[in-house]
Amino acid sequence: MSIVMHLYYTGSNGSARRFAEEMERSGTADLIRKEDGNEGYRYFLPLDDPETVLLIDRWRDQESLDAHHGSPMMTTIAQLREEYDLHMRAERYISDESGIPSSDAAFIRG
């Protein structure tokens, strides 16, 4: 089981993209990727919304996610969100490790 977070950062005039670029350029994203329990941390740009950036963040378990929330990186992220005047929306998912059902497998190309 993994916890997967979809975090939507929305701003104006390209601020969400600049935020994500700064997270990468500053090394903060890499520090998060190296945290114990982090299984993925990646930014995406929705084609239908140029003012939003999607972060897909994956954690081994709730304890790992809680430790991340208590880490110094959260202060950096909060400061950057404020600097870039971003609003957020979050979605939380629990991964299904049982495999892809056969009814779905026909539509997935590996």
PyMOL commands that set and color helices and strands:
alter all, ss='L'
color gray80, all
select helices_A, chain A and resi 15-25+28-33+62-69+72-83+102-105
alter helices_A, ss='H'
color red, helices_A
select strands_A, chain A and resi 3-10+38-44+52-59+87-94
alter strands_A, ss='S'
color yellow, strands_A
deselect
rebuild
show_as cartoon
